[in-house]
Amino acid sequence: MDHFLDSVNSSDKRSEGNPGLPAAKEFDRANPEAEWDAGDMGCGELVLELYLRLKSMKPGQLLKLTAQDPGAPEDLPAWCRLTGHRLVSSEHPVYWIQRKET
């Protein structure tokens, strides 16, 4: 888990398009606003459920996602870029996603 700060530094570049969101370093990983264990759910079903879960959260809140799907390391960063959510950290199978502003 020591890779968190490295992930934060690299994810800051990916999330520059999210003005107004708190900096990733401000988050306490021990206290995310929501957690979800998606198990080995496949990409299509996973991103649909992820969309619904993030939609129910407040802007800027942090979701800790556990996803065992082997495609998740490529699928989740791409999905975050497409939807505007911030991938704060990723260390398969755990992903920290910050809900976009609106």
C-alpha angles and dihedrals in degrees: 000000000000086000090075096095091045088052091047092052093050094041091053087069091051093048101047088112091069105081117184096030117122115258114266091241089065093068125098105218090200090064112042115168090236139012129199130182105202092180112199094334111153124246101262095049092038097055092044091053090041089054091052093046094049091045089060092053128083120256112275095020120134127237122196107210126189111197122172095186108123090224094056096092089063101027100051098051090047092048091050091051091049095047099038097243116135121243097211096180138353128192106155122275093020121067128180112207126184116209113242121249097255 
